[in-house]
Structure formats: structure tokens, C-alpha cells
Amino acid sequence: MGDPAKTPARRVGGPASGMRARGYSWPPFERGNTAARTHSFYATKFQPVEREEIASTAALLREVLPLYSPSFEPTIQLLAARLWRIRRAYEFIESRPEDEVPRALLVNLGTLENTVSRDFEALGLSPRSAAALGIDLARLARASDEPFDWNALSRDERETLSSLLEKGKTNA
């Protein structure tokens, strides 16, 4: 069989046999307990405190938007949650030695950062998209004597209008 000094002893009882280890147990976790979360990056359900942080970030985003429309809300809400996840991931990374950070977290963090960048672009919060928006609004102001509500247009309509304004531009 082998050397008895190197062979581990057989376990008697244990969870598989239905016996409780040493005769004690812990009470079940309370509802909303997040003790097992290490960084919350992959959280599928936000706790009330987390929802408050996300709502606060969404309010800040609404304040800095160059233009606002209620149709922006889904993107604002998703962006706020994504920024919350990024913040949690960086807090986790900062608190660990480099070799203890899971590679999957770093890969997914990079993907999430790219998604956030696209969200900023879509909302007019990047330098390029803000400049394009400002140029389009200035063109509209020059071309029209009547007030114009950019927020009343859908995204597709705004893109179409931008391309029409570009096409109709004269080289004066």
C-alpha cells in the first residue's frame, strides 16, 4: 500500500455523511450581506448603498452633459454603473500586490474602460464629440432664425442633420 506514515488518516463522518463537523454551525448570512465580495466588479445585484453611489454618479453625469434629453437616461444609468464597477476594481487592484490581481479582472476591466469611452463619446462628453456637437449647434444657429431644440431629435436624426450640414457647407 505504501508507507503508513505518509498515508493520511481516513476521515470519519463529515458533511457528506450528514454529520455536522464538530457539532456546531454558523447562523445563515443576513439578507444583503456582502462579506464574501472581494471587489464587487462582477456583482449582479446592487445593494442599497451601492445604488445610492450609482445614482449620485448619474446625477453628476447629468450636470456635465452639454445637452440633456430623457432619452439619454438608459445610457446615463449604464455609464454610472460602469463607472462604479471601475472604481471598485481599481480599489481592489490598489489594495493587492500585483501578482495577486486576477488576470480575468484586468482583461474585463480593459473591456469595460473601452465601453465607458464609447459611452462618453455617445453622450458628447469626449473632446471630439463635444467639439462636433458645438460645431453642429453653431451651424444651426447661423442657418436658422428660429430657435432650434437639438434635444428633440433622435440620435439618428442628429447624425443625419450633421451629415446634411456638412454636405451643404459652402466654402465661403
C-alpha positions as CSV (number, residue, x, y, z in Angstrom):
1,M,0.0,0.0,0.0
2,G,2.7,2.4,0.9
3,D,4.3,3.9,3.9
4,P,1.7,4.4,6.7
5,A,3.5,7.5,8.0
6,K,2.8,9.2,4.6
7,T,-0.7,8.0,4.2
8,P,-3.3,10.4,5.5
9,A,-5.8,9.1,8.0
10,R,-9.3,8.4,6.7
11,R,-12.0,10.8,7.7
12,V,-15.0,9.6,9.6
13,G,-18.2,11.4,9.2
14,G,-18.1,14.9,7.6
15,P,-20.6,16.8,5.5
16,A,-21.0,14.0,3.0
17,S,-22.2,11.6,5.7
18,G,-24.7,14.1,7.1
19,M,-22.9,14.7,10.3
20,R,-22.1,18.3,11.3
21,A,-18.4,19.0,11.8
22,R,-17.6,19.2,15.5
23,G,-21.3,19.6,16.3
24,Y,-21.6,23.3,15.6
25,S,-22.8,25.6,12.8
26,W,-22.9,29.3,11.9
27,P,-26.2,31.2,11.6
28,P,-27.1,31.9,8.0
29,F,-26.0,35.2,6.5
30,E,-28.4,38.1,6.9
31,R,-30.1,39.4,3.8
32,G,-27.9,41.8,1.8
33,N,-24.6,40.5,3.4
34,T,-21.6,41.3,1.1
35,A,-18.9,39.8,3.3
36,A,-17.8,37.4,0.6
37,R,-17.3,40.1,-2.1
38,T,-13.8,40.9,-2.7
39,H,-14.2,43.7,-5.2
40,S,-17.9,43.7,-6.4
41,F,-16.8,44.1,-10.1
42,Y,-19.0,41.1,-11.1
43,A,-21.9,42.0,-8.8
44,T,-25.2,41.1,-10.4
45,K,-27.4,42.8,-7.9
46,F,-26.6,46.1,-6.3
47,Q,-27.1,46.8,-2.6
48,P,-28.9,50.0,-1.4
49,V,-25.7,51.8,-0.6
50,E,-24.2,50.8,-4.0
51,R,-27.4,52.0,-5.7
52,E,-27.1,55.4,-3.9
53,E,-23.5,55.7,-5.2
54,I,-24.6,54.9,-8.7
55,A,-27.4,57.4,-8.5
56,S,-25.0,60.1,-7.3
57,T,-22.7,59.4,-10.2
58,A,-25.7,59.6,-12.6
59,A,-26.6,63.0,-11.2
60,L,-23.1,64.2,-11.7
61,L,-23.2,63.0,-15.3
62,R,-26.4,64.8,-16.0
63,E,-24.8,68.0,-14.7
64,V,-21.8,67.8,-17.0
65,L,-23.7,66.8,-20.2
66,P,-23.5,69.5,-22.9
67,L,-27.2,68.7,-23.8
68,Y,-29.7,66.6,-21.9
69,S,-32.7,64.6,-23.1
70,P,-34.7,62.0,-21.2
71,S,-33.8,59.6,-24.0
72,F,-30.2,59.7,-22.6
73,E,-31.3,58.1,-19.3
74,P,-30.5,54.5,-20.2
75,T,-27.0,55.4,-21.3
76,I,-26.5,57.6,-18.2
77,Q,-27.7,54.9,-15.9
78,L,-25.5,52.2,-17.5
79,L,-22.5,54.6,-17.6
80,A,-22.9,55.4,-13.9
81,A,-23.0,51.7,-13.0
82,R,-20.0,51.0,-15.2
83,L,-18.0,53.8,-13.5
84,W,-19.0,52.3,-10.2
85,R,-17.6,48.9,-11.2
86,I,-14.4,50.6,-12.5
87,R,-13.9,52.4,-9.2
88,R,-14.4,49.1,-7.3
89,A,-11.9,47.3,-9.5
90,Y,-9.2,50.0,-9.0
91,E,-9.8,50.0,-5.3
92,F,-9.3,46.2,-5.3
93,I,-6.2,46.4,-7.5
94,E,-4.7,49.2,-5.4
95,S,-5.1,47.1,-2.2
96,R,-3.3,44.0,-3.6
97,P,0.2,43.1,-4.7
98,E,0.4,43.0,-8.5
99,D,0.8,39.2,-8.6
100,E,-2.4,38.7,-6.6
101,V,-4.7,40.6,-9.1
102,P,-6.7,38.1,-11.2
103,R,-5.8,38.3,-14.9
104,A,-9.5,38.0,-15.8
105,L,-10.3,41.1,-13.8
106,L,-7.7,43.1,-15.7
107,V,-9.0,41.8,-19.1
108,N,-12.6,42.6,-18.2
109,L,-11.6,46.0,-16.7
110,G,-9.9,46.9,-20.1
111,T,-13.1,45.9,-21.9
112,L,-15.2,48.0,-19.5
113,E,-13.0,51.0,-19.9
114,N,-13.4,50.8,-23.7
115,T,-17.2,50.6,-23.3
116,V,-17.1,53.7,-21.0
117,S,-15.1,55.6,-23.5
118,R,-17.8,54.8,-26.2
119,D,-20.5,56.0,-23.7
120,F,-18.7,59.3,-23.1
121,E,-18.5,59.7,-26.9
122,A,-22.2,59.0,-27.4
123,L,-23.2,61.5,-24.7
124,G,-20.9,64.3,-26.0
125,L,-18.5,64.0,-23.1
126,S,-15.3,63.4,-25.1
127,P,-13.4,66.3,-26.6
128,R,-14.1,65.1,-30.2
129,S,-17.8,64.5,-29.7
130,A,-18.2,67.8,-27.7
131,A,-16.5,69.7,-30.4
132,A,-18.7,68.1,-33.1
133,L,-21.8,69.0,-31.1
134,G,-20.7,72.6,-30.6
135,I,-19.9,72.9,-34.3
136,D,-23.3,71.5,-35.3
137,L,-25.1,73.8,-32.9
138,A,-23.2,76.8,-34.1
139,R,-24.0,75.9,-37.7
140,L,-27.7,75.6,-36.8
141,A,-27.7,78.9,-35.0
142,R,-26.2,80.6,-38.1
143,A,-28.5,78.8,-40.6
144,S,-31.8,79.4,-38.7
145,D,-33.5,82.5,-37.5
146,E,-35.9,80.3,-35.4
147,P,-34.8,78.7,-32.1
148,F,-33.8,75.1,-32.6
149,D,-34.2,72.2,-30.0
150,W,-31.4,69.7,-30.6
151,N,-32.7,67.5,-27.8
152,A,-36.0,67.0,-29.7
153,L,-34.1,65.0,-32.4
154,S,-33.3,61.3,-32.1
155,R,-29.6,60.1,-32.3
156,D,-30.2,59.0,-35.9
157,E,-31.8,62.4,-36.8
158,R,-28.9,64.3,-35.2
159,E,-26.4,62.2,-37.2
160,T,-28.4,62.8,-40.4
161,L,-28.6,66.5,-39.7
162,S,-24.8,66.6,-39.0
163,S,-24.1,65.0,-42.4
164,L,-26.5,67.3,-44.2
165,L,-25.0,70.3,-42.6
166,E,-21.5,69.1,-43.7
167,K,-22.8,68.4,-47.2
168,G,-24.5,71.8,-47.5
169,K,-21.5,73.7,-46.2
170,T,-20.2,76.4,-48.6
171,N,-16.6,77.3,-48.9
172,A,-17.0,81.0,-48.4
